[in-house]
Amino acid sequence: MVIYVLSFGSMRTGQLQRSMPGISKKMLTQTLRELESDGLLERKVHQVVPPMVEYSLTEVGHRFVEPLMALYEWAEDNADLLDEIETNRAAAGGNLEAS
């Protein structure tokens, strides 16, 4: 979700959090650190008072948007099938064998 939101442009932490209702500040911070460590986003600290931190996608992060969106579209197109699989898994007590 963070990668998708940042595909529209740079954002500050508060803007990101408002763009993703329900995400805790702790989880957002952890996700941002991991994505930065993975080279998918860049953290830029502006030397102003109060301090301002801005996040943006790196070139690698931008290249990741297209396959990410393809996966999202696949999941949307197959939502009924995925729901059926989950229902069957729950009915079987989580012990579905691969067929």
C-alpha positions, 0 to 999 in steps of 0.5 A: 500500500505504501508503494502504491500511495508513493507512486503518486509523489513524495509524501511526509509521514503524516500524509502517508498515515492519512492516506492509509486509514487504520495503519498505526504509526508504529506499523507505518514507521516499521514499513517505511524503514523496511522499504528504505532498507530494501532500496524501494524508497528514499527518506529525505530529511529537510533541515528546517524547524520543525524537522521535516521528513519526506519519503519518495520511491527510488527508481527501483520502487517505481519499477515495482509499481507495475507488477504490484498493480498487476498482482492487485488486479489479478486478486480483484479479478479472482476475488470470488475464487479466493473467497471460495478457497478461504471458505473451503479452508475454514470448513476443512479446519485449515487442512486443505491438501494441494490438488 
